[in-house]
């Protein structure tokens, strides 16, 4: 888990990560969350659930970069929206099946992540964040002018088709479980990356980059690899969103989208597996609830964010795990 200092681009580790004794609680919460997601479409509107899953995966991808590598990107919407455009175009114009369209989106996001990452990782701190924002805005104007993106209208009427030639994604339950499978695949990828030897190096770079360099690690290559992996998983989320809503627009590549994913990650908890899911659920639920009311969504979301920052400095999940650990230590002591 990490904390953010007054400089938003400087990421410092928390005093200590959740110890192994907290893992049973995390696993229990994961199992309960999975059971809830399996039963949810029979009680909750599937479109809301699918939007939540897409943004939760997007936040998990962003958390892979910020929470475990310590790199704050202000331009992650480029990968999310770029994959949405690539998937929508591949499925609608080229006639790709949904799974191949998703793959095309992931490949496009990975290539874009490699191009932006090569330029961005040359800088650190606030300069890294500003470079990612600038390059993301360049990509936004490219999407505005490129003929295949549809300009301000975007790509609309994207067919869902048959997944693997068998599953009709026009059925609400079918596409929900398809998106759930995509979400679980992406979340498992994040888990495996974080708990691999590569993930250990990522954490060491976050905690003390100079120490990692002194140990002989090529920090630049590890940062670039983490950046591309994060972009690819964000692309998976963006491609799934394009299939769910059957369109891709400039909203998906705007800087506001980058701000939303930062908000979701901070609310849930940086450096936690469940944090992005909780943060995305909270933000999406607020947006859907307040969409038909007279209350401004951004103001209410901002107020909730302020309260959470003041009372839950590690995010909702991070602070919960931290307090549970302290309680366990008091009982043992």
Buried (B, 14 or more C-beta within 10 A) or exposed (E): BBBBEEEEBBBEBBEEBBEEEBEEBBEEBBEEBEEEBEEBBEEEEBBBBBBBBBBBBBBBBBBBBBBBBBBBBBBBBBBBBBBBBBBBBBBBEEEBBBBBBBBBBBBBBBBBBBBBBEEBBEBBBBEBBBBBBBBBBEBBEEBEEEEEBBEEEBBEEBBBBBBEEEBEBEEBEBBBBBBBEBBBEBBEBBBEBBEEEBBEBBBBBBBEBEEBEEEEBEBEEBBBBBBBBBBBBBBBBBBBBBBBBBBBBBEBBBBEBBBBBBBBBBBBBBBBBBBBBBBBBBBBEBBBEBEEEEEEBBEBBEEBBEEBEEEBBBBBBBBBBBEBBEEBEEEEE
